[in-house]
Amino acid sequence: MTDTAIATRGLLKRYGKRVALDRVDLEVERGAALGLVGTSGAGKSTLVRVLAGLARPTAGSATILGAPVGSAAGRRRLGVLLQEASLYGWMRGREVLAFAADLAHVGRPEVPARIAEVAGRFGVESTLNRRVSELPPSMQGRLGIAQAVVGDPEVLVLDEPFHWIDPEAHQQVLAALAALRGKMTIVVAAHRWADVRALCDRLVVLDAGRIVFDGATGDLVRRLASTYVVETSGAPGLALAGVVARLRAEPWITDVRATGGTLHVATSDPDRAARELLPVLVGAGVAVSAVRREKGSFEQLVAGLSRR
């Protein structure tokens, strides 16, 4: 039995001239919890659709537990929630879950107990006898996650599962998914990395269809705290402009802005910045009066990673 739940090799997806996925190589181990994050248009939903067998790659390959995506063997072991998918409005919550369980080949005698278990886990008991069209968006969102889980899949792929979830329900849903770690391989796509920080121990950042970061969640959190604000004194504008040009040439610096006598320095390598930023400034003759470290934005981080 393979230890790899998901594998993609040179995965390319084009829509006309637009490249949605650009030679993506990804491997996810069984039982892992992976966050797939990126800004709008990064390629997250396209990757989810490829894994679900709903979009055919232009080139490359993708497998679910060794089976090609889209094959009967791959679909049977996969639970999916698509961002744009809507539940049938005429169905009652119980019918939604029963339909999903049937598609996952759950034996009929097991279905009632399975429905009761996931309904309690995700707090959707009140939806079971109500039509989907009558439910508020947050409850529809929870029901959508429950239908992806009810078949007890080996691999669970969720695209923006928290988009419609209200703040009160967010922690309950997050805890319910966290309880599945190790039992299922979980991939959660989200444009807000903070939505998956508590759930996933590994994050993959996509930008323009390419992987620009693949590593531990803690490492990404550390990189986000990567903007230094440097107050200078006595540095004429021309000299400061020279320092800005020099800093921009450093591979570990992603952006530099000068406002008056203040420098804003963003870095993709905070450890190196902590060691080398001050020596570079002092060596260039800049008188530094104060330095503080601020939290950078996710968008700034992605932009910096993409330029590397």
Long-range contacts (C-beta under 8 A, 24 or more apart in sequence): 2-30, 2-65, 2-66, 3-29, 3-30, 4-28, 4-29, 4-30, 4-63, 4-65, 4-66, 5-29, 5-30, 5-31, 5-32, 5-64, 5-65, 5-154, 5-155, 5-185, 6-51, 6-62, 6-63, 6-64, 6-155, 6-185, 6-187, 7-62, 7-63, 8-47, 8-50, 8-60, 8-61, 8-62, 8-63, 9-60, 9-61, 9-62, 10-59, 10-60, 10-61, 11-47, 11-50, 11-57, 11-59, 11-60, 11-61, 11-62, 12-57, 12-58, 12-59, 12-60, 13-43, 13-46, 13-50, 13-55, 13-57, 13-58, 13-209, 14-58, 19-208, 19-209, 20-46, 20-209, 21-46, 21-47, 21-50, 21-57, 21-209, 22-208, 22-209, 22-210, 23-60, 23-210, 24-60, 24-206, 24-209, 24-210, 24-211, 25-211, 26-204, 26-211, 26-214, 28-185, 28-187, 29-185, 30-65, 30-154, 30-185, 31-181, 31-182, 31-183, 31-184, 31-185, 32-185, 32-186, 32-201, 32-202, 33-178, 33-181, 33-185, 33-186, 33-188, 33-199, 33-200, 33-201, 33-202, 34-185, 34-186, 34-187, 34-188, 34-200, 34-202, 34-203, 34-204, 35-188, 35-189, 35-190, 35-193, 35-196, 35-197, 35-199, 35-200, 35-202, 35-203, 35-204, 35-217, 36-187, 36-188, 36-189, 36-190, 36-203, 36-204, 36-206, 37-189, 37-190, 37-191, 37-192, 37-193, 37-196, 37-203, 37-204, 37-205, 37-206, 37-298, 38-191, 38-205, 38-206, 38-207, 38-302, 39-191, 39-207, 39-298, 39-299, 39-302, 40-191, 41-208, 42-191, 42-205, 42-206, 42-207, 42-208, 42-209, 42-302, 43-206, 43-208, 43-209, 43-210, 44-159, 44-189, 44-190, 44-191, 44-206, 45-82, 45-83, 45-84, 45-159, 45-160, 45-189, 46-209, 47-189, 47-206, 48-80, 48-82, 48-83, 48-157, 48-159, 48-187, 48-189, 49-82, 51-78, 51-80, 51-157, 51-187, 52-78, 52-80, 52-82, 52-157, 54-82, 64-155, 65-154, 65-155, 76-104, 76-105, 77-153, 77-154, 77-155, 78-153, 78-154, 78-155, 78-156, 78-157, 79-104, 79-148, 79-149, 79-150, 79-151, 79-153, 79-155, 79-156, 79-157, 79-184, 80-148, 80-156, 80-157, 80-158, 80-159, 81-144, 81-145, 81-147, 81-148, 81-157, 81-158, 81-159, 81-161, 82-159, 83-159, 83-160, 83-163, 83-189, 85-144, 87-132, 87-140, 87-143, 87-144, 87-147, 88-132, 89-131, 89-132, 89-133, 90-131, 90-132, 90-133, 91-131, 91-132, 92-127, 92-128, 92-129, 92-130, 92-131, 92-132, 93-119, 93-124, 93-127, 93-128, 93-129, 93-130, 93-132, 93-135, 93-143, 94-128, 94-129, 96-132, 96-143, 96-147, 97-128, 97-143, 97-146, 97-147, 97-150, 99-147, 100-147, 100-148, 100-150, 100-151, 101-150, 101-151, 103-151, 104-150, 104-151, 104-152, 104-153, 105-151, 106-150, 106-151, 106-152, 114-150, 114-151, 114-152, 115-150, 118-146, 118-149, 118-150, 119-146, 121-146, 121-149, 121-176, 121-179, 122-146, 122-149, 122-172, 122-173, 122-176, 123-169, 123-172, 123-173, 137-164, 138-164, 138-165, 138-166, 138-169, 140-164, 141-165, 142-169, 142-173, 145-173, 145-176, 145-177, 149-180, 153-184, 154-184, 154-185, 155-184, 155-185, 155-187, 156-180, 156-184, 156-185, 156-186, 156-187, 157-187, 157-189, 158-186, 158-187, 158-188, 158-189, 159-189, 160-189, 160-190, 160-191, 161-188, 161-190, 162-190, 162-192, 162-195, 174-198, 174-199, 192-298, 193-220, 193-298, 197-221, 205-301, 205-302, 205-305, 207-302, 207-305, 207-306, 208-306, 210-306, 212-302, 212-305, 212-306, 212-308, 213-305, 220-301, 222-270, 223-268, 223-269, 223-270, 223-296, 223-301, 224-295, 224-296, 224-297, 224-298, 224-301, 225-270, 225-293, 225-294, 225-295, 225-296, 226-266, 226-267, 226-268, 226-270, 226-273, 226-293, 226-296, 226-301, 227-264, 227-265, 227-266, 227-267, 227-293, 227-294, 227-295, 227-296, 227-300, 228-263, 228-264, 228-265, 228-266, 228-267, 228-273, 228-277, 228-291, 228-292, 228-293, 228-294, 229-262, 229-263, 229-264, 229-265, 229-291, 229-292, 229-293, 229-294, 230-262, 230-263, 230-264, 230-265, 230-277, 230-281, 230-288, 230-290, 230-291, 231-261, 231-262, 231-288, 231-289, 231-290, 231-291, 232-261, 232-262, 232-263, 232-281, 232-286, 232-287, 232-288, 232-289, 233-261, 233-287, 233-288, 233-289, 234-287, 235-261, 235-285, 235-286, 235-287, 239-284, 239-285, 239-286, 240-286, 242-284, 243-281, 243-284, 243-286, 246-280, 246-284, 247-280, 250-276, 250-280, 251-308, 252-276, 254-300, 254-301, 254-303, 254-304, 254-305, 254-307, 254-308, 255-300, 255-303, 255-304, 266-296, 266-300, 266-304, 267-304, 268-301, 268-304, 268-305, 268-308
